[in-house]
Amino acid sequence: MSSGADTKAQVALEYIIVVGAMLLIVTSMLPVITKQAELSKATAAVRDGATYGAALRALGFKAGSSSYVPEGAIKIKEIELVDKGTNGNLKSYMFRIHIIAPDYIKDNSNYSNRVRASVCTQALRQLYYNFNGRYPGSIIGSVNTSYYYFTCGYTFN
């Protein structure tokens, strides 16, 4: 017959094995979890930046060296993440922002470029800020993070 000490030792050993297996599983999943968290953080930052850019534009603020901002509110309908392959050793994605705008803005390339400037530029600025803790010193066309390379595009709906 086994004594109480043997049973306690067996329970402690089983506990150590179970905890060790759980740590091994969590440790092996950490890179996947980290990459997914970074992608989620980037998506949230772009959504915030695009919404902010659209709101500024609707209030009459202009982007960069634009001399005129056409009237009319625009809305962000959807932000789509498009896989662009790789850029060096980073996975490349483009955020395609679907914008709802009045026809006179969509049909005029001058106006549509200004809308792009206010929405896409602000989206990338916010993305840069979220990963670097400061806004970029100049206008940027892409943002690199630890695992990803991001760009921004737009379409009118």
N, C-alpha and C positions, 0 to 999 in steps of 0.2 A: 504494500500500500504506500502511496506517495504522501509525503508530509506536506504541511501547509506552506513551508518555505519553498519547496520545489514548485508548487502551483503558482506562487507569487512570482517566482523567477521566470516561469514560463509565460505568464501574463505580461511581465515587463519586457521580455524578449519579443513577444508578438507585437506589443505596442511600439517598440523601437523599429521593428520591420515595417509596420504599417506607416508610421510617420516618415521613415526613410523613403518608402515608395511614393508617398504623396509629395515629398520634397523633390524627388527625382522627376516626377511628372510636371510639377509646377516649373521647375528649372528648365526643363526641355521645352516648355510652351512659352517661356518668357520672351524670346525674340519675336515670335508670331504676335503675341499680345502687344508688345512694344510697337511693332510696325503698324498694327491696326489702330492703336491709340493715336499714333502720329497722323495717320490718314484721317481719322475722325476729327482731330484737332484742326487739321488743315481745312477740312470741309466746313467746319463751323466758322472758322476765321474768314474764309472766302464769302460765306453767306452773310456774315455780319458786315464785312467791308463793302460788298455789292449793294446791300440794302442801304448802308450809310451813304454810298456814292449816289444812289438813285434819289435818296431823300435830299442830299445837298443840291443836286441838280434841279430837283423840283422847287427848291427854295430860291433858286436863281444864282447859286454859286457856280463858278466856272472852273474848269480844270486847266492847269498849266497856263499857256499863253493864249487861250481862247479869248477872243474879244467880244463874242456874242453867244448868249445861251438862248436857244429857241424856247419859247414858252411851251408848257404842256408837261404834265406829270407822266413819268414812266413807271412801270411796275416790273419787278423781278418775278417772272412766272415760275422758273425752275432753274436749278443749277445742276448740271450734269457732269459727271466725272468721266472723261474719255481717256482710255488707255492709249498711250503713244509709244509704247515699247520701252526702250532704255535710252538713257543719255549718259554715256560713260558707264560708271558702275551704279548709277542711280536709276530707279524705276521712274519713268516719265509719265506724267498725267497732265491733261489740259482740262481746266474747269470751263465748260461751255455754259455761259449765262444766257438764258432765254429771256428776252426783254419784250414787254408789251409797251408799244409807243404809238402815238398818233401817226397817221399816214404821212403827213408832211415831214415828219422826222425820219421815218423809215425810207422814204423815197429820195431824200436829199443826202448825198454822201457826205457833204460838209457837216450837216447836223448829226448824222449817224456816227461819224468819227468823234464828234464831241461827246456824244452819249457814251461811246466806248471808252473814251478817255476818262470820263468821270466815274463810270461803273467799274470797268476792268482795272484801271489804275488803282482805285481805292481798294478793290478786293485784294490785289497783290500787295499793296502797302499794309493792309491789315494782316495778311498772311505772314509777311516779313516781320511785322511787329510781334506777332504771337510766338514766333520761334527765336527772335533775336532780342526782344525786350526793348527795342527802339525802332523808330520809323526810319526808312532808308533816306539817305541824303539827297537822292535824285530819283527821277522816274525810273522804274524798273520794269522789265519785260518778263522776268522769271524769278522764281525763288527756289533755292536749294535747301533741303532739310537733311537730316541724317541719312534717310533712306530714299528720299524722293526728290524729283525735279518737277516743279509745277509751272505751268503757263496759263494764260487766260484768253478765252475767245468769247465771241458773243453772236447771237442770232436774234433777229426780230421775229416775233410771232404776231 
